[in-house]
Amino acid sequence: MHPALSVLFLTTLIGAGQGLFLALFTVDVYAALALLPHPQDSFYAGGNALALVLLGLGLVASFFHLGHPERGWRAIARWRTSWLSREVIVLPAFMGAVFAYGAGHYLGMTTPLFTLGGVLSVDPTLLVGALAMVLCFILFLCTGMIYACIKFLQEWATPLTPINFLLLGSASGFTLAAAYAAAGGTPVAGFLGGWAIVLTLFGLATRGASLIRNARLKHKSSLQTAIGVRHPRIAQKAQGAMGGSFNTREFFHGSPERRVAQTQWAFVVLAFLAPAGLLAAGLAGGGAVLLAVAFLVQYLGLMVERWHFFAQARHPQNLYYQAVA
């Protein structure tokens, strides 16, 4: 498949925004349980503002791969059957909930309403955050299922696809949250950095599992099945046209297989191994600078990972476009 740059930014930016919100809400819950010190409300307000910036940039990026952006609102029409339509509905709902959660902290709406089990003090912001958390997980599911539901793209048609979207987005968000907390001197940077390392390593495990799975795939489509001829030796001599077309541009990345293999190793290092090492060094005394570098390196690695995610998928229609003449 052809990896559109706008889709790479869309999925990675929104994923980081979702992960950042989850990190902030996790700190809020732990603080409500008295397992962490209570950060100031400005910590949550600023963090949620940053999450909204990432989500907004991702939303803007989504318009650049639309043929008619002015008709983008029509994408919600097929919500009963389309995961894309569901994503289009859930994303603004999630952004609204994140805004309300951050605004609640900014306005100091943190007076406890009731206590659960005698240990969890529930205030209005915690209730809004819980709703935003549910929408966040639904959004991860919708985004992942856009690709996992396409059965004829066997590289994507696996439960590992939405799981990887969840773990990689959460890992980048927690890494950013650790850098943000350290920069502001908030005493939860170690907690967030520890979770960032855990999520990064889990992401490495599940993404590695998908790479191993895809390397062992036996594709159902072949030249024989495409044209209904069972001869063992079939060679395509022409694609039926003398030049490129929409099909040759949009369903094939145009890069040699060697480059696809190289990007696989590149994102393993940049998205997982290097950030884990930088996070550990930052938590050991490197401070906010190393944690910020860890996020930047990880984000670059996730851009490469997402490019590989699209480039590795073999669209069956490419069987018809292997040679120009």
N, C-alpha and C positions, 0 to 999 in steps of 0.2 A: 504494500500500500504506500501511497505518497503521503509523507508526514507534513501537513500544512503547518507553517510556523505559528499561525494564530491558534491552532488547536493545541500545540505544545505549550504556549503561554497560558491558554485557557485552563487546561487541566492542572498544570503545575501551580499556577497562582491561586486558583480556587482551592486546591488541595492544601496549600500552605496556610491560607486563610482559615480554612476549617480546622486544621491542626492547631493553629494558634488559639482559636477560640476554645477548643477542647482543653488545651493546656491551662488557660486562664480559669475555666470552669472547674477543672480538677483541683486547682489550688484553692478555689472558693469553697468547694465541698470539704476538702481536707481541713481548711481553716475553721469551717463551721463545726467540724467534728473535734476541734481543738488538737489536731494532729500536726498543724503547722501554725506559725505565727500569722496573725491577720495582717495582710498587706494593706496599704492605704487605698482608699477608693480611687485615687488618681491612677494607681497601677492598673486597675481593671479598665478604667475609662480610656486611658491611653492605649492599652493593649487591644481593646476592642475597636478603637479607631483605626489602629494599624491593620487589624484583621479586615475591617470594612474596606480599607484602601486596596488590599490584595484581592478581595472578592470583587470590588468594583473594576479593577484593572483586568481581571479575568473575564468579567462580563463584557467589557469594552472589546477585548481581544476576540470574543466570540462572534462579533459582527463582521470581522474581516474575512471570514471564509463563507459568508453568505452571498449568494448571487444577487439577491434583492433584500438588503438589510431592512428596508421600509416594510417588508412583509414578515419580518421575524416574529411579530406577535402572533401570527397564525400558527406557530409551532405548538401552541397549547391545545389545538383543536383535537389532537389524537391521543389525549391523555389516557384513554381506556386501554390502548394497546401499545403505545409508544413510550419507551423509557426516555427518549429525548424530550418528548412533551412533558413528562413528569419532572424531568430535571429543570426545564424552563419554568415550571410552576414552583418547584420547591426552592430553587436558588433565591429568588427575591423574597420569599417567605422567610427563609433562613437569615438573609441579610437584615430584614426587618426585626427579627427576634434578637440578632446580635446588637443592632442599634439600640433596641429597647433595654437590653441587658447592660450595655455600657452606659446608657443615659441614666439608668436607675442608680448605678454606682456613682456617676458624676453628681447626681442630685442628692446623694446620701440616703437613698431609700433602703436602708439596711436594718431597720428596726425589726427584730424577730416577731413573727406573727404567731408561731406555735413551735413546739418542740416535738420531734419524733423520737420515741424510745428513750426520752430523757437525755439524749446525747447530741442530736442534730437540731440546731436552731435554724428554723426556716424563715427567711425574710422574702420580700417581694422579688428581689433580684435573683434569688436562688430559684424561685418558681419559674421566672422568665428564662433563666439559664437552662433549667431542665427541659423546657419546651424547645429552646434553641438546640440543645444537645440531641434531642430526638430528630429534629429536622436535619441536623448535621449528618447523622448516620444515614438517614433516608437519602440525603443528597449524595453521599458516597456510594450508596447502593445504586441509585439511578445512573450516576456517571459510569460506574463500572459495568452495569448491565447493558448500557448502550452498545458496548463492544462484546460482552460475553454472550449476548442473545443472538449474535450473528453466527448461526451454526456452520455455514459453509466456510467461514474463516476459522479454521480449526485451532490456530494459535491463540485465538481470543476466547473460544467457546469453552471456558473452564471456570469453575468457582474461584480459582486463583486470581482471576482478573479483578473482580471487585475487592477481594481481600487485599491485593497489592495496592489498589487505589487508596484504600483505607489506611494501610500501614505506612505507605510512602508519604502520603499527605500528612498524616499525624506525626511522623518522624520529623519532617521538615518544619512543621508548626511548633513542635516542642523544642527543637533546636533554636528556632527564632525566639521563642518565649524565654529560653534560658539566657540568651544574649541580651534580650530586652530587660530581664530582671537584674542581671549583673550590671548592666549599664546604669540602671537607676538605683543600684545599691539595695534592692529588695532582697531580703534573706530567704528567698525560695529558689535561687538560681541553681543550687546544688540538687534540689529535688527535681526541678524541671530538666536539668542536664542529665541526671541519672535515667529518667524516663526516656529522654531523647535517645540515649545510647541503647536502651532496651528495645525501643521501637525500631531503631535503625538496624539492629541485629536481627530482629524478627522479620523486618522487611527484606533483609539479605537472604534469610532462609526461604521465605515464600517466593521471592523473585527468582532465587536460584532454582527452586523447585519447578517454576514455570519454564525456565530456560532448559532444564534437563528434560522436562516433558516435551517441549517443542522440538528439541533435537531428535527425539525418538518418534516423532509423528510419522505415520504413514498416510499420506494424503489420498483422499478418496477420488479426487479428480485427476485425470491424465489425458494425454492427447487421444488415447484410445477411447476413453469414455466421452470425451468432448465431441468427437465426430462419429462415434458409433462404429468404429472399425477396430477389429481385434488383432490386427497385424502387429507382431512384436517390435518391428522397426518402422517408425513413422518419423519423418523429418519435415518440419514446416519450412517452406521456401519463401513464402510471402504472407503478409498480414492482410492483403486485400486493399492496401492503400500505399501510396508512395511516400507519405510523410506522416508526421505525428497527428494525433487526434485527442479528443477529450479522454478517451479510454486509456491511451498510452501515457497521458500526463497525470491523470488523477488516480490511477490504480496501480502505479508502479513507481518506485522511488528513483529509479534511474542510476543507482550507485552500484559499483561492483560488489560481489559477495564478500570480498576481502574487507571492504570498508564496514559492512554490516557486522562482520565478526570482530573487527577492531573496536567498534562502538560498544559491543557487549562487555569487553574487558575494561573499557574506559569508564563506563557507568558503574561497574562493580567497585572500582577504586574510588571514583569521585562521589558517588551517592551513598556509599556504605562504609568502606574501609577507612578512607581519609577522614570523613566527618566523625566517625567513632573515635579515632585517635585524637583529633583536634578537640573534641568534647572532653575526653579524658584529661588531656593536657590543660584545657581551660579550667576544669573543675579542680585540678591539682594545684592551681595557683597562677595560671596564665591570664585569668581575668576575662573581661568582656570582649577584648579585642580578638582573642583566639576563638571565643564562642561565636562572635559575629563572622569570622573567617570560616568557621565550621558551617554556618548556615549558607554563606555564599558558595562555598565549594559544593555543598550538598545540593543546592538549587541548580547549579550548573550540571551536576551529575544527573539530576532528575530530568533536566531538559534532554540530555543525551539518552537517558533511559527511555523517555517517552518517544524520542525519534526512533530508537531501536524497536520499541513496542509496535509502532506502525510499520516500519520497514520490514520487519520479520514476517508479518502476516502476508501470506501468498494468496492473492485473489485468483479464483479459478478462471476469470475472464482473461488473465494474462496468457493462458494457453493459446489464445488466438492471435497474440501479438508478440511473438518471439523474434520475428525477422521482418525487416522492411521489404527486402526484395531478394 
